[in-house]
Amino acid sequence: MIRKHAGPLSKFFIIGDTAYYKFAASAPEALKLRPNNFLIAELIAYLDKIGIRRVNFGYTGSGVEYAGLRKYKLSTGANETPRYTLKTSSFLDLDMSPVASANKAIAEFLKTDPTLDQIDQFSNQYYRNFA
């Protein structure tokens, strides 16, 4: 995981007038202090300062395990928009092994106690496949 001395980290992508939230993370032992909340609030203030008026917090799963994340996103003033997925026979025939392979690589990478630079390099390598 992230080194203990590292603070929270987050990644946004700015496209046009919208910032797209990718992820935020911090050391598990710091979570009780809510560093991610502080970081996101500061990032939103910065985005406002540079003229970005929209933040897309992205998809949140519908299961009960996502209730906390959904509550957090809504607490920022976010609006939920339903997401519909059409699963056709061609969708069901997709080869999902690249996704499984990437998930395995990510899990193994996180076990190596990577530096922030290594995390950035790794995410640039893998996330470009998930547009």
Secondary structure, 3 states (H helix, E strand, C coil): CCCCCCCCEEEEEEECCEEEEEEEECCHHHHHHCHHHHHHHHHHHHHHHCCCCEEECCCCCCCHHHHHHHHHHHHCCCCCCCCCCCCCHHHHCCCCHHHHHHHHHHHHHHCCCCCHHHHHHHHHHHHCCCC
